[in-house]
Amino acid sequence: MGMTNASQVIGIIGTGNISAAYLKIARDLGLFRVKAVSDMDTERAAAVAAEYGVQAMTLEDMLADPEIVAVVNLTPPGAHADVSLAALNAGKHVYSEKPLAVEREDGQKIMDLAREKGLRVGCAPDTVLGAGIQTAREVLDAGRIGRPVSATAFMMSSGPESWHPNPDFFYQRGAGPLFDMGPYYLTALVTLLGGVQKVSATTTKAFEQRPITSQPRAGEFITVNTPTHVAANLTLDGGAVATLITSFDVPASDVPRIEIHGTEGTLSVPDPNTFGGPLKIRLKGDKEWTEIPLTRPFADNSRGIGLADMLSANAAGGAHRASGDLAFHVLDVMHTILESAEAERTLTPRTRVERPAALDVQPAWFTTSQPA
């Protein structure tokens, strides 16, 4: 059968909020085993290690540990490339938080080094492997709304400075609403409809400076160095045309997260930052929306299933779904969106990607023998 995931040992670099999801899924589902965590804040690393019964290690010790086959890179976006390259150079597979890197050139370096060393790169979001979007994929592939013609994807918010304790980085290059939240929406569109062929975009920003209203820095101002409202038209491989809007400039909004419009009906897709529903359909002639029961596993917060899928594919051979290639395409598309707005013309992304395979109803790595 090959190696089971439960015996695959990983390390986690970065012990911020998101690390808990990976530690919990390792503990609750046994999809892999976390040996150690590492953080520049050694006290925080020690506290997280104690809470989950794992070791706290320096980054150097983790990368030198022969038992650890893969590392999860949960560092801030600006550090993603350096940490991922160091891990690959140490012979470890890498699974990164989104985005893969801030700059396209760094994303290319990561992919080139992984290929050269015969190592795997995976990248969040793996929400697209959750029950909501995988059931939507099943509905689309069964032809229930006919041929997909168009899609809309909206991430509308008023920005994170009202709740995040240190919101400055959200307003610098490599962040903003497009790089912060766009990966969820773009990864969902590619998973459901195919890669991006053409991009035409316009951007703006509501404010040059924004006041922090969260504690402990309420009253300080942030200089905005990246567009905060990004509108893009995307031509997708299957022929559908998608409209994507990401914004930190919207005080309130009632638009759907993602809709896909086909020749026979419309599919309302759940928030791509979650794993579950609701998923709704309305066919031509229907008076009401109908909620579609989810047919796939992982409706709850299951961050880590993309890593489990990568480890399993590595053991068995074959492609993994939350792949570096997909994440690099999304990174490339985001840069192309900003470049299109700046150039005021339609541009072609530099990369192409195949739509990843649907996740099996019962993935090989998620067996009934998992611990309850």
Number of C-alpha atoms within 10 A of each C-alpha: 5 7 13 18 21 18 12 21 18 26 28 27 25 21 23 15 8 12 20 15 14 21 24 17 20 21 18 12 18 23 27 25 20 29 20 26 29 27 21 13 11 15 11 17 24 19 13 23 21 12 11 16 14 17 17 24 22 16 21 12 12 25 22 14 15 12 13 20 18 27 27 27 27 23 24 14 20 17 13 22 24 13 20 30 20 16 24 25 15 17 19 27 26 29 29 30 21 27 29 34 26 20 16 18 11 18 24 18 15 24 19 12 17 23 13 10 14 12 17 23 28 27 25 25 26 27 29 31 29 26 28 29 30 27 26 26 21 16 17 19 15 10 13 18 22 17 17 23 18 20 23 20 25 21 25 22 16 15 20 18 23 14 12 16 15 14 17 18 17 23 25 14 15 22 22 24 27 28 21 17 19 28 24 24 26 26 25 26 27 22 23 24 25 21 27 28 20 19 25 22 24 20 19 14 16 14 13 14 14 17 15 22 18 17 13 11 15 13 12 12 15 19 13 20 18 20 25 25 22 24 20 21 19 27 20 21 18 17 15 19 22 25 18 23 23 26 26 23 19 15 10 9 11 7 12 15 19 22 21 25 22 21 15 15 18 23 26 24 24 21 23 28 17 21 24 27 23 16 21 18 21 18 19 11 8 10 8 10 14 14 14 17 13 19 14 21 21 18 18 14 17 22 25 24 27 24 30 24 26 29 29 25 17 16 15 14 10 10 15 22 25 27 25 24 22 26 27 24 26 29 27 22 28 23 18 22 28 22 18 21 20 12 13 12 12 16 19 18 19 11 16 19 17 14 18 18 11 17 21 12 13 11 12 14 21 20 11 9 8 12 10 8
